[in-house]
Structures are given as C-alpha cells and as structure tokens.
Amino acid sequence: MTRTPTATPHSAPHPAPQPAGATRCPDCTDGLGKPRPVRPGSWRDRIRQRPALATAYRVAVFVAGLLFVLLGVALTVLPGPLTIPPVLAGLWVWSTEFDWARRFFAAFLRKARAAWQHARQHPVSSAAVTIGGLAAAGAVFWAVGRFDLVERAATALGG
C-alpha cells in the first residue's frame, strides 16, 4: 500500500470534487440523465444513432413512466399496497432507458418486496386496512355525488 506525501497516517486522501448540476453528464443534452448502455446493433442502438429520434424516444419513455408513477401517487388515497404496482411499472419503464432509474428501481423493488412480505405475514390486518380504505373511498365518492359537493364548492368559490 502506498501513501501520498500529503496524507497522514490517520487521514485518507480527499477525492476530487464532483461538478454539480447538468455538468455531471457532459454528453447528455436533454436533461434526462445518462442513458443506459445498450448492446451494439440492437434496435435501441439504431435509435440512438439518430439524435432527433433518440431524444423523442427518451422523452416518450419518460412520459410513459411518469404516467404510471402519477397513477401510483393518485392511488395513495387508498390504503394498502395498491399504490406499489403502478409506481413499480413506472420505475421499470424508466429503468429501461435511464441509468438513475435503474438504481432507484432496484431500491424501490427491495422495499416493495418487504411491504408485500409484511402484508402476507399479516393478512387479516392488511385486508382490513385495504377493505376499510376502499369503503371509506366509496363513502366519499357517494357523498360527493349525493350532496353535489363539487357544485356547492364551485358556487362557494364564486364559480
């Protein structure tokens, strides 16, 4: 093991400072991060050889993943693991193109598996929470329709 002349026995050499912001990926100009490596000659490689098509494809993948993630976020009003599958689908879509999403997807997948394992170990309480949440959501939807709450709110706000 060699030591640098400036390092003392009790200190490690300092790593080089990392540039911040968009300069972390100097060859990425679309703001979506570094693309995942692809096999030479694959259809994604052929897409990436045409810059306009590559950018359009990356934006389409991002939007498709975003729609799934937003669906999962919208489902957070319901209790239980109902929000996990669409978020996982969105992260999976993103992970097919973006390296940052691949790492995030792997971490989220570990947590989702742990949540599913917890639900399997406690089926009665998980079912009770899920059914209770669905009943509460149904009651809210019924009340909104029955008492014209949307129209009343619009009238109260001057609309």
Residue frames as a rotation matrix with the C-alpha (Angstrom) as fourth column:
MET 1
0.580 0.815 0.000 0.00
0.815 -0.580 0.000 0.00
0.000 0.000 -1.000 0.00
THR 2
-0.522 -0.773 0.360 1.42
0.770 -0.609 -0.189 3.35
0.366 0.179 0.913 -0.95
ARG 3
0.273 0.554 -0.786 0.74
0.798 -0.587 -0.137 6.63
-0.538 -0.590 -0.603 0.73
THR 4
0.519 -0.081 0.851 0.58
0.572 -0.706 -0.416 10.03
0.635 0.703 -0.320 -0.84
PRO 5
-0.543 -0.838 -0.051 3.03
0.601 -0.346 -0.720 12.59
0.586 -0.422 0.692 0.53
THR 6
-0.577 0.342 0.741 0.21
-0.468 -0.882 0.043 14.84
0.669 -0.322 0.670 1.83
ALA 7
0.488 0.826 -0.283 -1.71
-0.237 0.438 0.867 12.11
0.840 -0.356 0.409 3.62
THR 8
-0.329 -0.510 0.795 -1.07
-0.927 0.017 -0.373 11.48
0.177 -0.860 -0.479 7.29
PRO 9
-0.957 -0.076 -0.279 -1.44
-0.051 0.994 -0.097 8.01
0.285 -0.078 -0.955 8.75
HIS 10
-0.669 0.729 -0.142 -4.83
0.421 0.215 -0.881 8.97
-0.612 -0.649 -0.451 10.22
SER 11
0.070 0.722 -0.688 -6.38
-0.424 -0.603 -0.676 10.70
-0.903 0.339 0.264 7.21
ALA 12
0.078 0.058 0.995 -7.44
0.753 0.651 -0.097 9.41
-0.653 0.757 0.007 3.83
PRO 13
-0.926 -0.377 -0.010 -6.71
0.267 -0.675 0.688 11.35
-0.266 0.635 0.725 0.67
HIS 14
-0.191 0.888 -0.418 -9.62
-0.201 -0.452 -0.869 13.55
-0.961 -0.082 0.265 -0.38
PRO 15
-0.084 0.220 0.972 -11.49
0.868 0.496 -0.037 12.56
-0.490 0.840 -0.232 -3.53
ALA 16
-0.942 -0.230 0.242 -11.58
0.330 -0.753 0.569 15.00
0.051 0.616 0.786 -6.41
PRO 17
-0.516 0.802 -0.302 -14.58
-0.198 -0.454 -0.868 17.34
-0.833 -0.389 0.393 -6.18
GLN 18
-0.460 0.482 0.746 -17.52
0.840 0.508 0.190 16.39
-0.287 0.714 -0.639 -8.38
PRO 19
-0.973 0.204 0.103 -19.05
-0.145 -0.899 0.413 19.07
0.177 0.387 0.905 -10.57
ALA 20
-0.566 0.825 0.006 -22.67
0.205 0.148 -0.968 19.83
-0.799 -0.546 -0.253 -9.72
GLY 21
0.086 0.760 -0.644 -25.78
-0.543 -0.506 -0.670 20.14
-0.835 0.408 0.369 -11.86
ALA 22
0.906 0.412 -0.100 -26.02
-0.277 0.397 -0.875 19.25
-0.321 0.820 0.474 -15.52
THR 23
0.282 -0.873 -0.398 -22.24
-0.916 -0.121 -0.384 19.01
0.287 0.473 -0.833 -15.90
ARG 24
-0.045 -0.279 0.959 -22.26
-0.628 0.755 0.190 15.56
-0.777 -0.594 -0.209 -14.29
CYS 25
0.158 0.132 0.979 -23.24
0.599 0.775 -0.201 14.11
-0.785 0.618 0.043 -17.64
PRO 26
-0.353 -0.362 -0.863 -21.45
-0.243 -0.855 0.458 16.31
-0.903 0.372 0.214 -20.20
ASP 27
-0.998 -0.032 -0.051 -22.67
-0.057 0.248 0.967 14.28
-0.019 0.968 -0.249 -23.19
CYS 28
-0.321 0.947 -0.029 -26.34
0.940 0.315 -0.128 14.47
-0.112 -0.068 -0.991 -22.07
THR 29
-0.987 -0.043 0.153 -28.06
0.078 -0.969 0.235 17.49
0.138 0.244 0.960 -23.54
ASP 30
-0.313 0.949 0.042 -31.70
0.086 -0.015 0.996 16.58
0.946 0.315 -0.077 -22.94
GLY 31
-0.378 0.116 0.918 -31.67
-0.814 -0.513 -0.270 16.91
0.440 -0.850 0.289 -19.14
LEU 32
0.667 0.738 -0.099 -32.88
-0.627 0.629 0.460 13.33
0.402 -0.245 0.882 -18.60
GLY 33
0.436 -0.580 0.688 -29.59
-0.600 0.384 0.702 11.89
-0.671 -0.719 -0.180 -17.40
LYS 34
-0.548 -0.766 -0.336 -27.14
-0.792 0.345 0.505 9.42
-0.271 0.542 -0.795 -18.83
PRO 35
0.446 0.731 -0.516 -28.76
-0.847 0.532 0.021 6.72
0.290 0.427 0.856 -20.97
ARG 36
0.523 -0.220 0.823 -28.32
-0.351 0.824 0.444 3.09
-0.777 -0.521 0.354 -20.03
PRO 37
-0.575 -0.762 -0.297 -25.74
-0.644 0.197 0.740 1.19
-0.505 0.617 -0.604 -22.06
VAL 38
0.635 0.773 -0.001 -27.18
-0.575 0.472 -0.668 -0.79
-0.516 0.425 0.744 -24.96
ARG 39
0.120 -0.534 0.837 -25.93
0.373 0.805 0.461 -3.72
-0.920 0.257 0.296 -26.97
PRO 40
-0.537 -0.365 -0.760 -24.32
-0.524 -0.562 0.640 -2.63
-0.661 0.742 0.111 -30.26
GLY 41
-0.950 0.178 -0.257 -26.60
-0.167 0.405 0.899 -3.35
0.264 0.897 -0.355 -33.21
SER 42
-0.581 0.793 -0.184 -29.77
0.735 0.415 -0.536 -3.56
-0.349 -0.447 -0.824 -31.09
TRP 43
0.109 0.706 0.700 -32.87
0.859 -0.422 0.291 -1.56
0.501 0.569 -0.652 -32.01
ARG 44
0.846 0.141 -0.515 -32.11
0.438 -0.735 0.517 0.91
-0.305 -0.663 -0.684 -29.23
ASP 45
-0.200 -0.965 -0.172 -28.62
0.471 -0.249 0.846 1.37
-0.859 0.088 0.504 -30.60
ARG 46
-0.513 0.073 0.855 -30.15
0.841 -0.154 0.518 2.14
0.169 0.985 0.018 -34.01
ILE 47
0.644 0.760 0.082 -32.49
0.705 -0.632 0.323 4.66
0.297 -0.150 -0.943 -32.34
ARG 48
0.617 -0.442 -0.651 -29.59
0.368 -0.569 0.735 6.34
-0.695 -0.694 -0.188 -30.55
GLN 49
-0.419 -0.792 0.444 -27.68
0.784 -0.068 0.618 6.74
-0.459 0.607 0.649 -33.80
ARG 50
-0.264 0.417 0.870 -30.32
0.603 -0.632 0.487 9.29
0.753 0.653 -0.085 -34.89
PRO 51
-0.939 -0.283 -0.195 -30.19
0.316 -0.487 -0.815 12.16
0.136 -0.826 0.546 -32.36
ALA 52
-0.600 0.773 0.207 -33.69
-0.741 -0.635 0.220 13.56
0.301 -0.022 0.953 -33.01
LEU 53
0.233 0.681 -0.694 -35.27
-0.298 0.730 0.615 10.12
0.926 0.064 0.373 -32.76
ALA 54
-0.398 -0.468 -0.789 -33.20
0.595 0.523 -0.610 9.30
0.698 -0.712 0.070 -29.67
THR 55
-0.987 0.054 0.149 -34.40
-0.141 -0.730 -0.669 12.43
0.073 -0.681 0.728 -27.87
ALA 56
-0.208 0.976 -0.070 -38.02
-0.850 -0.145 0.507 11.81
0.484 0.165 0.859 -28.87
TYR 57
0.123 0.205 -0.971 -37.75
0.098 0.971 0.217 8.20
0.988 -0.122 0.100 -27.68
ARG 58
-0.731 -0.475 -0.490 -36.24
0.522 0.073 -0.850 9.22
0.440 -0.877 0.195 -24.34
VAL 59
-0.820 0.505 0.268 -38.95
-0.568 -0.773 -0.283 11.83
0.065 -0.384 0.921 -23.79
ALA 60
0.070 0.881 -0.469 -41.64
-0.659 0.394 0.641 9.25
0.749 0.264 0.608 -24.68
VAL 61
-0.137 -0.191 -0.972 -40.17
0.472 0.850 -0.234 6.74
0.871 -0.491 -0.026 -22.22
PHE 62
-0.966 -0.250 -0.074 -40.02
0.190 -0.482 -0.855 9.44
0.178 -0.840 0.513 -19.55
VAL 63
-0.521 0.839 0.159 -43.66
-0.821 -0.543 0.175 10.48
0.233 -0.040 0.972 -20.12
ALA 64
0.163 0.581 -0.797 -44.89
-0.274 0.803 0.530 6.86
0.948 0.132 0.290 -20.12
GLY 65
-0.431 -0.398 -0.810 -43.08
0.639 0.499 -0.585 6.17
0.637 -0.770 0.039 -16.85
LEU 66
-0.980 0.066 0.189 -44.36
-0.163 -0.811 -0.562 9.44
0.116 -0.581 0.805 -15.39
LEU 67
-0.170 0.982 -0.080 -47.97
-0.735 -0.072 0.675 8.47
0.657 0.174 0.734 -16.16
PHE 68
0.179 0.184 -0.967 -47.57
0.315 0.920 0.233 5.21
0.932 -0.347 0.106 -14.24
VAL 69
-0.723 -0.514 -0.462 -45.88
0.599 -0.133 -0.790 6.95
0.344 -0.847 0.404 -11.30
LEU 70
-0.816 0.480 0.321 -48.62
-0.525 -0.849 -0.066 9.61
0.241 -0.222 0.945 -11.20
LEU 71
0.149 0.867 -0.475 -51.25
-0.385 0.494 0.780 6.87
0.911 0.067 0.407 -11.20
GLY 72
-0.102 -0.278 -0.955 -49.49
0.690 0.672 -0.270 5.31
0.717 -0.687 0.123 -8.22
VAL 73
-0.971 -0.239 -0.018 -49.37
0.189 -0.718 -0.670 8.66
0.148 -0.654 0.742 -6.44
ALA 74
-0.434 0.885 0.170 -53.08
-0.709 -0.452 0.541 9.18
0.556 0.114 0.824 -7.15
LEU 75
0.263 0.545 -0.796 -53.80
0.014 0.823 0.568 5.79
0.965 -0.160 0.209 -5.57
THR 76
-0.760 -0.611 -0.220 -52.15
0.233 0.060 -0.971 6.82
0.606 -0.789 0.097 -2.30
VAL 77
-0.411 0.689 0.597 -55.56
-0.849 -0.528 0.026 7.96
0.333 -0.496 0.802 -1.07
LEU 78
0.709 0.601 -0.370 -56.39
-0.446 0.788 0.424 4.27
0.547 -0.136 0.826 -0.79
PRO 79
0.264 -0.639 0.722 -54.66
-0.881 0.145 0.450 2.35
-0.393 -0.755 -0.525 1.99
GLY 80
0.667 -0.083 0.741 -52.72
0.079 0.996 0.041 -0.80
-0.741 0.031 0.671 1.48
PRO 81
-0.317 -0.932 0.175 -50.28
0.213 0.110 0.971 -1.83
-0.924 0.345 0.164 -1.23
LEU 82
0.564 0.630 0.534 -52.44
0.641 0.074 -0.764 -0.57
-0.521 0.773 -0.362 -4.13
THR 83
0.851 -0.252 -0.461 -50.00
-0.384 -0.897 -0.219 2.23
-0.358 0.364 -0.860 -4.96
ILE 84
0.044 -0.948 0.314 -46.99
-0.304 0.287 0.908 -0.06
-0.952 -0.135 -0.276 -5.36
PRO 85
0.095 -0.074 0.993 -47.72
0.704 0.710 -0.014 -1.80
-0.703 0.701 0.119 -8.72
PRO 86
0.864 0.207 0.458 -48.17
0.494 -0.524 -0.694 1.34
0.096 0.826 -0.555 -10.86
VAL 87
0.741 -0.667 -0.069 -45.14
-0.596 -0.702 0.390 3.03
-0.309 -0.248 -0.918 -9.30
LEU 88
0.002 -0.738 0.675 -43.09
-0.039 0.674 0.738 -0.11
-0.999 -0.028 -0.028 -9.93
ALA 89
0.424 0.212 0.880 -44.34
0.820 0.324 -0.473 -0.19
-0.385 0.922 -0.036 -13.53
GLY 90
0.995 -0.046 0.088 -43.34
-0.007 -0.916 -0.402 3.45
0.099 0.400 -0.911 -14.00
LEU 91
0.412 -0.902 0.132 -39.91
-0.663 -0.197 0.722 2.89
-0.625 -0.385 -0.679 -12.50
TRP 92
0.073 -0.359 0.930 -39.47
0.397 0.866 0.304 -0.19
-0.915 0.347 0.205 -14.66
VAL 93
0.778 0.242 0.579 -40.35
0.627 -0.250 -0.738 1.80
-0.034 0.938 -0.346 -17.80
TRP 94
0.870 -0.494 0.014 -37.86
-0.494 -0.869 0.015 4.49
0.005 -0.020 -1.000 -16.78
SER 95
0.301 -0.814 0.497 -35.20
-0.423 0.353 0.835 1.92
-0.855 -0.461 -0.238 -15.89
THR 96
0.567 -0.084 0.820 -35.24
0.647 0.662 -0.379 0.57
-0.511 0.745 0.430 -19.44
GLU 97
0.630 -0.276 0.726 -33.72
0.537 -0.520 -0.664 3.85
0.560 0.808 -0.179 -20.63
PHE 98
0.488 -0.389 0.781 -32.28
-0.500 -0.858 -0.115 5.79
0.715 -0.335 -0.614 -17.68
ASP 99
-0.260 -0.708 -0.657 -29.41
0.250 0.608 -0.754 4.59
0.933 -0.360 0.019 -15.51
TRP 100
-0.825 -0.002 0.566 -30.56
-0.490 -0.495 -0.717 6.67
0.282 -0.869 0.407 -12.50
ALA 101
0.165 0.976 0.140 -33.95
-0.968 0.133 0.212 4.97
0.189 -0.170 0.967 -12.67
ARG 102
0.287 -0.136 -0.948 -32.38
-0.113 0.978 -0.175 1.51
0.951 0.157 0.265 -12.79
ARG 103
-0.762 -0.615 -0.201 -30.67
0.159 0.124 -0.980 2.17
0.627 -0.779 0.003 -9.46
PHE 104
-0.662 0.593 0.458 -33.81
-0.749 -0.516 -0.416 3.71
-0.010 -0.619 0.786 -7.96
PHE 105
0.286 0.789 -0.543 -35.95
-0.774 0.525 0.354 0.85
0.564 0.320 0.761 -9.29
ALA 106
-0.175 -0.434 -0.884 -33.71
0.155 0.874 -0.460 -1.74
0.972 -0.218 -0.085 -7.61
ALA 107
-0.979 -0.183 0.084 -34.02
-0.038 -0.241 -0.970 0.03
0.198 -0.953 0.229 -4.23
PHE 108
-0.356 0.923 0.149 -37.78
-0.934 -0.348 -0.080 0.52
-0.022 -0.167 0.986 -4.60
LEU 109
0.186 0.404 -0.895 -38.24
-0.500 0.823 0.268 -3.11
0.845 0.398 0.356 -5.62
ARG 110
-0.670 -0.471 -0.574 -36.49
0.269 0.567 -0.779 -4.26
0.692 -0.676 -0.253 -2.44
LYS 111
-0.918 0.351 0.183 -38.83
-0.346 -0.484 -0.804 -2.09
-0.194 -0.802 0.566 -0.34
ALA 112
-0.080 0.933 -0.350 -41.91
-0.966 0.015 0.260 -3.23
0.248 0.359 0.900 -2.27
ARG 113
-0.088 -0.014 -0.996 -41.00
-0.100 0.995 -0.005 -6.86
0.991 0.099 -0.089 -1.71
ALA 114
-0.933 -0.262 -0.249 -40.59
0.225 0.119 -0.967 -6.18
0.283 -0.958 -0.052 2.00
ALA 115
-0.618 0.777 0.123 -44.03
-0.754 -0.540 -0.374 -4.50
-0.225 -0.323 0.919 2.11
TRP 116
0.114 0.661 -0.742 -45.59
-0.756 0.542 0.367 -7.42
0.644 0.520 0.561 0.24
GLN 117
-0.462 -0.361 -0.810 -43.93
0.209 0.843 -0.495 -9.87
0.862 -0.398 -0.314 2.64
HIS 118
-0.982 0.149 0.116 -45.33
-0.163 -0.355 -0.920 -7.87
-0.096 -0.923 0.373 5.57
ALA 119
-0.223 0.960 -0.170 -48.82
-0.975 -0.216 0.059 -8.00
0.020 0.179 0.984 4.02
ARG 120
0.069 0.205 -0.976 -48.50
-0.371 0.914 0.165 -11.77
0.926 0.351 0.139 3.55
GLN 121
-0.759 -0.414 -0.502 -47.40
0.293 0.472 -0.832 -12.23
0.582 -0.778 -0.236 7.16
HIS 122
-0.795 0.530 -0.295 -50.33
0.106 -0.359 -0.927 -10.14
-0.598 -0.768 0.229 8.45
PRO 123
-0.844 0.420 0.332 -53.17
0.405 0.094 0.909 -10.98
0.351 0.902 -0.250 6.04
VAL 124
0.038 0.933 -0.359 -56.07
0.996 -0.007 0.089 -10.10
0.081 -0.361 -0.929 8.36
SER 125
0.121 -0.017 -0.993 -54.87
0.453 -0.889 0.070 -6.61
-0.883 -0.458 -0.099 9.27
SER 126
-0.868 -0.459 -0.192 -53.74
0.026 -0.428 0.904 -5.92
-0.497 0.779 0.383 5.69
ALA 127
-0.633 0.711 0.307 -57.13
0.648 0.269 0.713 -6.99
0.424 0.650 -0.631 4.33
ALA 128
0.206 0.736 -0.645 -58.97
0.948 -0.312 -0.053 -4.99
-0.241 -0.601 -0.762 6.98
VAL 129
-0.247 -0.375 -0.893 -57.00
0.193 -0.923 0.334 -1.83
-0.950 -0.090 0.300 6.21
THR 130
-0.988 -0.147 0.047 -57.45
0.066 -0.125 0.990 -2.27
-0.140 0.981 0.133 2.45
ILE 131
-0.380 0.919 0.104 -61.18
0.813 0.278 0.511 -3.05
0.441 0.279 -0.853 2.66
GLY 132
0.197 0.419 -0.886 -61.72
0.816 -0.571 -0.088 -0.24
-0.543 -0.706 -0.454 5.16
GLY 133
-0.572 -0.493 -0.655 -59.91
0.055 -0.820 0.569 2.19
-0.818 0.290 0.496 2.89
LEU 134
-0.926 0.292 0.238 -61.93
0.282 0.118 0.952 1.11
0.250 0.949 -0.192 -0.13
ALA 135
-0.027 0.958 -0.285 -65.14
0.984 0.075 0.162 1.51
0.176 -0.277 -0.945 1.89
ALA 136
0.020 -0.034 -0.999 -64.07
0.516 -0.856 0.039 4.99
-0.856 -0.516 0.001 3.03
ALA 137
-0.893 -0.367 -0.261 -63.21
-0.042 -0.508 0.860 5.99
-0.448 0.779 0.439 -0.54
GLY 138
-0.645 0.733 0.219 -66.57
0.621 0.334 0.709 4.66
0.447 0.593 -0.670 -1.72
ALA 139
0.161 0.709 -0.687 -68.34
0.948 -0.304 -0.092 6.64
-0.273 -0.637 -0.721 1.01
VAL 140
-0.378 -0.371 -0.848 -66.54
0.163 -0.928 0.334 9.81
-0.911 -0.011 0.411 -0.05
PHE 141
-0.998 0.018 0.054 -67.46
0.052 -0.096 0.994 9.28
0.023 0.995 0.095 -3.72
TRP 142
-0.299 0.952 -0.070 -71.07
0.888 0.304 0.344 8.58
0.349 0.041 -0.936 -2.72
ALA 143
0.122 0.331 -0.936 -71.25
0.756 -0.642 -0.128 11.71
-0.643 -0.692 -0.329 -0.54
VAL 144
-0.737 -0.444 -0.510 -69.75
0.012 -0.763 0.647 13.90
-0.676 0.471 0.567 -3.27
GLY 145
-0.899 0.424 0.114 -72.36
0.186 0.134 0.973 12.69
0.397 0.896 -0.199 -5.75
ARG 146
-0.204 0.888 -0.411 -75.31
0.939 0.296 0.174 12.57
0.276 -0.350 -0.895 -3.35
PHE 147
0.348 0.318 -0.882 -74.85
0.724 -0.689 0.037 16.04
-0.596 -0.651 -0.470 -1.87
ASP 148
0.730 -0.066 0.681 -73.50
0.572 -0.486 -0.661 17.80
0.375 0.871 -0.317 -5.01
LEU 149
0.582 -0.540 -0.608 -70.34
0.506 -0.344 0.791 18.80
-0.636 -0.768 0.073 -3.14
VAL 150
-0.459 -0.770 0.444 -68.41
0.842 -0.218 0.493 19.76
-0.283 0.600 0.748 -6.27
GLU 151
-0.059 0.530 0.846 -71.16
0.665 -0.611 0.429 22.14
0.744 0.588 -0.316 -7.41
ARG 152
0.875 0.390 -0.288 -71.52
0.461 -0.484 0.744 23.59
0.151 -0.783 -0.603 -3.91
ALA 153
0.168 -0.900 -0.401 -67.77
0.684 -0.187 0.705 24.16
-0.710 -0.393 0.585 -3.66
ALA 154
-0.545 -0.343 0.765 -67.72
0.823 -0.391 0.411 25.86
0.158 0.854 0.495 -7.06
THR 155
0.380 0.769 0.513 -70.63
0.538 -0.635 0.554 28.09
0.753 0.065 -0.655 -6.03
ALA 156
0.822 -0.090 -0.562 -68.96
0.512 -0.313 0.800 28.95
-0.248 -0.945 -0.211 -2.73
LEU 157
-0.183 -0.975 -0.122 -65.77
0.699 -0.217 0.681 29.90
-0.691 0.040 0.722 -4.52
GLY 158
0.023 0.286 -0.958 -67.67
-0.297 -0.913 -0.280 32.17
-0.955 0.291 0.064 -6.88
GLY 159
-0.880 -0.470 -0.066 -67.59
-0.219 0.277 0.935 29.92
-0.422 0.838 -0.347 -9.96
